[in-house]
Amino acid sequence: MLLLPSRVSRIALVLLFAAFLATLSPANPNTPPAQAPQTPLSLSSQQQDQLRDLAARILQHADKAGCKKGACTILVANFTNSSGSTSILAMQLADAVSEQLAAGAMDIRIADRKRFYEFLEAERIPSKFLAEDNAERWLAMEQSANAVLVGHLEGGGDRLSITLQLLDAHFLVGPREHREVRKGPQEKVEMTIIGIDEPSRMQAEPFGEASASKLAEEQGIQRAGVHGVTVPSGVYMPTPDYTDPARIAKFQGSLIVLVTVSEEGRAEDLKVLQGLPFGLNQHALNTVRTWKFRPATLDGKTVPVQVPIEVTFRLY
């Protein structure tokens, strides 16, 4: 298979918007504070029976996705809606299905959802970048799973339709090692869930909100471009390479890293504010750590500053 050549586009300091420097808020102003669900979804005995039956159907045909008893671990990914976003409700339903799978699985392991949430908190990858099958497979491999259960929600009001499908996660193993993509059949259930509040249905991410200003305040570091502090300029800024999974998936996107530029112009204390899948976060961090800057100044003296940096990966 011929793969497109890859390059990383010009990397830019994200310094144009003071509001962005103050905080990274969701694009939708009506979105509630992002977080993983703290409490399980309250389901009736009938709804629990429906999810139990749904889980049983998934397990019955698991072998079609290459999930063999005694040699399979399934990750239940966060469910999404038609736009690719997730919600507290979608995450709660994924948690509930994961529990039903664990209860009904014989010689098939179900990946720990708590550990999965910790991974998402660290990587800070928006759900829109994870809604595609290749990204879901990558997630599974990162969680030491060889199959991933993806779910999509549809419906309005109290009526909800859940469609699930089990995917083999093994094909993203290297640029020369493609093989047939195996999938289980789609399984669907319709449920009536009464009493779900509107914030639970709205778009949310499974990680907390990132505030650049709060991080700077906690560390006692100035922010570039405000209160008379100048903006550091890049002197040596090599571009990071694509990872093999990202190249196979032909993925494109941008991540944002908060960097402390020292008085000597070094990149220190890197933190991902908005991440990308396919291992691109680590590639970007490893490269940005080698960057050199002309330091920021305040009243003519060099000072350490925090600055968000956008790294865009684009195929040409």
Secondary structure by P-SEA (a helix, b strand, c coil): ccccbbbbccccccccccccccccccccccccccccccccccccaaaaaaaaaaaaaaaaaccccccccccbbbbbcccccccccccaaaaaaaaaaaaaaaacccccccccaaaaaaaaaaacccccccccaaaaaaaaaaacccbbbbbbbbbcccbbbbbbbbbbcccccccccccccccccbbbbbbbbccccccccccccccccccaaaaaaaacccccccccbbbbbbcbbbbbbbcaaaaaacccbbbbbbbbbcccccccccccccccccaaaaaaaaaaaaccccccccccbbbbbbbbbbbbbbcc
